[in-house]
Amino acid sequence: MARAKWTNEREVRQRIKAAVGKSEEDVREAVAGAASAASEEILRRGRADIAAGGRFGSAWTSAFQAPVTTSGNITTIDVKMAPQGPPVIYWKIFEYGATITAKGTAMAIPFDTNNKTWPRDYPGKLFRKGRALFDTKTKEAVYFLTPQVHIPQKWHLREIAKEVAKELKQFLSRSLRR
C-alpha cells in the first residue's frame, strides 16, 4: 500500500551526531524509536479511519498493519493491509472506491441490511415487479434490482501514511531528546 523509507540514514546520523553530540548507537536507537512512534500513529489514525467508515469490525482494523524493519542503514515502515480472508480481502474497494457491475442484467441488493440470504436461497417464493423482488406471501419488497453499484472511498489510509511521514522529523526530534 504505502512504504516510507529512510534511505539517507547514514548522512542523517552524521548530521545529528555533529549537531547534538550523540553516539551512532544513540542515533540508531532514536531512528528506531521515531519509526516505532510513527508506526503507532499510523495504526491509531488508520484504524480509527476504518472504524469511522462504517460497520467494519476487528477483522478489518487488525488487518491494517505498519511493521517497522531495519536492514543495514535503511529503516522501513511497511504500511499495508494483511487480510486473513473474506471479506477483508476486498479492502481496496473501500480504500479506492469502486463501481461493481452485475454479471447478468441486474444484481439483487437486500432492503434489510440484516438479510444475508442470496435471492436463490430465499426461504419463500419471490416475484418481480419493476426493479424489486417481493415475497409472494407478505408482498413486502425484499431485494432491489440494479445493474451496478458505486461504492465511494470510505477510508483514507494512504493519506494518513503520507501525513505521518511528513511528521517524521518531529518524531525523531522527540526520540533524540529521550
C-alpha positions in Angstrom: 0.0 0.0 0.0 2.5 2.6 1.2 6.1 2.4 2.2 8.1 5.0 3.9 11.9 4.5 3.5 14.7 6.4 5.2 17.4 5.9 2.6 19.8 8.6 3.7 20.2 7.4 7.3 24.0 7.5 7.3 24.0 11.1 6.2 21.3 12.0 8.8 23.2 10.2 11.5 26.3 12.1 10.8 24.5 15.4 10.8 22.7 14.6 14.0 25.9 13.3 15.7 27.7 16.5 14.8 24.7 18.7 15.9 23.8 17.1 19.2 26.9 15.1 20.1 25.1 11.8 20.2 26.8 8.5 19.5 26.0 6.4 16.5 24.2 3.9 18.7 22.1 6.7 20.3 21.1 7.9 16.8 20.3 4.4 15.6 18.1 3.9 18.7 16.5 7.3 18.1 15.7 6.4 14.5 14.2 3.1 15.6 12.2 4.9 18.3 10.9 7.5 15.8 9.9 4.9 13.3 8.1 2.9 16.0 6.2 6.0 17.2 5.3 6.9 13.6 4.1 3.3 13.1 1.9 3.5 16.2 0.5 6.9 15.0 -0.3 5.5 11.5 -2.1 2.5 13.1 -4.0 4.7 15.5 -5.2 7.1 12.9 -5.7 4.4 10.2 -7.7 2.0 12.4 -9.9 5.0 13.6 -10.5 5.8 9.9 -11.5 2.2 9.1 -13.9 2.1 12.1 -15.4 5.5 11.1 -16.0 4.3 7.6 -19.0 2.1 8.5 -19.6 -1.3 10.1 -16.0 -2.6 10.0 -15.1 -4.8 12.9 -11.9 -6.0 14.4 -11.1 -8.3 11.4 -10.8 -5.1 9.3 -8.9 -3.0 11.8 -6.4 -5.7 12.8 -5.6 -6.4 9.1 -4.3 -2.8 8.9 -0.6 -3.1 9.9 2.6 -1.0 9.9 5.6 -3.1 10.9 9.0 -1.4 11.2 12.1 -3.2 9.8 15.7 -2.2 9.8 18.2 -3.6 7.3 21.6 -2.1 7.3 21.1 1.7 7.1 17.5 1.5 5.9 14.6 1.7 8.3 11.2 1.0 6.7 7.6 1.3 7.9 5.6 -1.0 5.7 2.1 0.2 5.8 -0.2 -2.5 4.5 -3.5 -4.5 4.7 -2.8 -8.1 5.6 -6.2 -9.7 5.4 -6.8 -13.3 6.7 -9.6 -14.0 4.3 -13.0 -12.7 3.0 -14.5 -10.2 3.3 -11.3 -8.3 4.3 -9.6 -9.3 1.0 -11.8 -6.7 -0.6 -10.3 -3.8 1.3 -9.2 -2.0 -1.9 -12.8 -1.3 -2.7 -13.1 0.9 0.5 -9.7 2.5 0.1 -10.1 3.5 -3.5 -13.8 3.3 -4.2 -15.3 1.1 -6.9 -18.2 0.6 -9.3 -19.4 -3.0 -9.3 -21.4 -4.1 -12.3 -23.8 -7.1 -12.4 -22.6 -10.2 -14.2 -26.1 -10.6 -15.7 -28.8 -8.0 -16.2 -29.1 -7.0 -12.5 -27.8 -7.7 -9.0 -30.1 -8.0 -6.0 -29.4 -5.8 -3.0 -31.4 -6.6 0.1 -33.6 -3.8 1.5 -32.9 -5.2 5.1 -29.2 -4.9 5.9 -29.6 -8.0 8.2 -30.7 -10.1 5.3 -27.6 -12.2 4.3 -29.5 -14.6 2.1 -28.9 -14.7 -1.6 -32.2 -14.5 -3.6 -31.7 -18.1 -4.9 -31.6 -19.3 -1.3 -34.5 -17.2 -0.1 -36.8 -19.5 2.0 -40.0 -18.3 0.3 -41.0 -17.5 -3.3 -40.2 -14.2 -4.9 -41.8 -12.3 -7.7 -40.5 -9.3 -9.6 -42.3 -6.0 -10.0 -40.3 -3.2 -11.6 -36.9 -3.0 -10.1 -37.7 -5.1 -6.9 -38.2 -8.7 -5.8 -41.2 -9.2 -3.4 -42.1 -12.0 -1.1 -45.2 -13.7 -2.5 -46.8 -14.3 0.9 -46.1 -11.0 2.7 -46.0 -8.8 -0.5 -43.0 -7.0 1.1 -40.1 -5.8 -1.0 -37.1 -8.0 -0.2 -34.5 -7.1 -2.8 -33.8 -4.1 -5.0 -32.5 -4.8 -8.5 -29.8 -2.7 -10.1 -27.3 -3.1 -12.9 -24.5 -1.6 -10.9 -23.5 -0.2 -7.5 -21.0 2.5 -6.8 -19.1 2.3 -3.5 -17.4 5.6 -2.7 -14.0 5.8 -1.0 -14.6 5.2 2.7 -11.0 5.1 4.0 -8.0 7.4 3.7 -5.2 5.1 4.7 -2.7 6.4 2.0 -3.3 10.0 3.0 -2.8 9.1 6.7 0.5 7.4 6.0 1.7 10.5 4.0 0.6 12.9 6.7 2.5 10.9 9.4 5.6 10.7 7.0 5.6 14.5 7.0 5.7 14.4 10.8 8.8 12.1 11.0 11.1 15.0 11.7 9.1 15.7 14.9 9.1 12.0 15.9 12.9 11.9 15.5 13.3 15.2 17.5 11.3 13.7 20.4 13.1 10.4 20.2 16.5 12.2 20.3 15.5 14.2 23.4 15.0 11.0 25.4 
